[in-house]
Amino acid sequence: MDNAVEAMKMAFAMIVFIIALSATMYLLNTASSTSQLLLYYADESNYLDNIDVIGDVRKRNVNVETIIPTLYRYYKENFAVQIYNLSGDLVQIFDVNIEGKLRRAAGTTLAHRTEEQKALVSLYGDTSLTTTNPYLFEAPWIGNTSKDIKTRVDLYVKGECAYINGTKVDYRLNSLLGENSFRDNPLFEEEFIQYTYKGDTISVGEGEDTETITGNSKPEDKIVIIYREIERD
């Protein structure tokens, strides 16, 4: 009888040992995964974009008649457009990727914004409306490319004001053809740049606490068209 009791004690002790060992291994694996994620996040080389220019940069002189149809294509063909005035100030930007990120940043409380979101709001969230301010009104047009983004382009080209999804979008001080826009019959240098970048994304957290980390992945191409106002001869 005593031998049977001792055998049962030894068997029970073995079960407890196995459970404890399994729990320890699980905790070690969890700690390892967490530390790898933290190290990945801390190493900027893992998520900074790698950019290579493809081919030659193309340039030519154009007028507003060339810029207007380009603006109506940017969201359909997913390229970016930047417009600079004669002083070299960025006065407007059209980029669905930036606009989408800015929209998410605007919907995130200040305490939970990532450094990238803070930078986007700083660059494109200045509410002081001037002729040299690329304010994007928190991009309320994102989400409806067939209507709202086209309306945004309409307002910028004509220098008008309207509401898009309940947000006031006012381009009366900063427009392409409005009264407070560029000089009469302005001339622009068009610069066409195509580049490739690498970056996969890892999402950490949930809801407003979600952070996106960009790392290395399959290269993707992007086109940026830059218009710089220049003096006429």
SULQUINOR-V190955 format. One record per helix or strand. SS is the DSSP state (H for helix, E for strand). FROM is the first residue (numbers start at 1). LEN is the number of residues. If there is no record, write none. Layout:
BEGIN
SS_FROM_LEN + SS_FROM_LEN
END
This chain:
BEGIN
H_2_41 + H_44_3 + E_50_4 + E_58_5 + H_64_8 + H_74_4 + E_80_5 + E_90_5 + H_96_11 + H_110_3 + H_115_10 + H_148_11 + E_161_4 + E_167_4 + E_187_12 + E_200_5 + H_207_3 + E_211_5 + E_220_11
END
